[in-house]
Amino acid sequence: MTISIRDLLEQDDFWILLFVLGIFLLNWPLLSLATGEFRIFGYPLILVYILVVWLMIILLTYIFERWIPD
């Protein structure tokens, strides 16, 4: 039995997985890895990390929502 991406995106479990992944990436253990004096384009690494994770979650949500036919 093969599972296509379309079948995976139509399952509610996938949305729960995306939510849990977002919480995990924005929680203490991984967030503490981005602390320090390192800067990217003059911005602290922690701000860049939060922005990238936040935009990644929004982008994945948009892509998955548009992928599912009505």
Beta strands, then each sheet from edge to edge (+ up, - down):
strand 1: 39-40
strand 2: 43-44
sheet 1: 1+ 2-
end
